[in-house]
């Protein structure tokens, strides 16, 4: 199992990013046997299964174990797909954990619960995501926030953690429009142009990640022409932070612990599906 996260600082402009974990779950189950190799994505059956297949292949290769001729993998997630809410990072983590667990049970190998093993598992997931072309940077910041929780700031060029701290307990409202944004369709040059300003926001994130989340979201929305009036409205109504997550189009709104549902009632969020969760 792994979890979701929301962006604090987008890593695409300068290769360093920040994210904070949230309490949405992704579960994966790997079973050997049956007839052929199959992946079932329960929460979004029309989604491409290529990334999951890559994850399975790479875990077996990583541990030098022969991949079974027949197996089945099921993935079920609470995270909306391709909305900037780290569904791919969470899925990679969950699938690799499930396959690693099977290998450990059958062959005595596999990732254990030690921190260095967990980090190596996350790094393997970022390599799988790059191979599947579902990420621009590898999203090491997203993958770490999903699996480890808390606030993480990472160097995504070298897949290293620069800073990791526990996150305060807040409610997080996710506002999710119907449309998806796929990574290959992004105008990356518009994000690369934000490099200097994102460097400043990264410094801000070290002392005030809530303000960094809001400022980052505003810049990304402008750069990618994402409709984001709801973030401004949320902040004007007293939200601690609000902004586009990842490359959108979903928006995250952070409010005091226990205030999520009441805040949402007073927020005009027509056109969005809403999910109330929390930091973790």
Secondary structure, DSSP 8 states (H G I E B T S, - for coil): -EEEEEEEE-STTTSEEEEEEEEEEEEEEEEE-SSSEEEEETT-TTS--HHHHHHHHHHHHHTT----SSEEEEEEESS-TTSSS-HHHHHHHHHHHHHHHHHHHHHS-S--SSHHHHHHHHHHHHHHHHHHT--SS--HHHHHHHHH-SEEEEETTTTEEEEEE----EEEEEEE-S----GGG--HHHHHTTHHHHHHHHHHHHH-HHHHHHHHHHHHHHHHT---HHHHHHHHTT-SEEEE-TTSS-EEEEEETT-HHHHHHTS--TT-EEEEEEB-
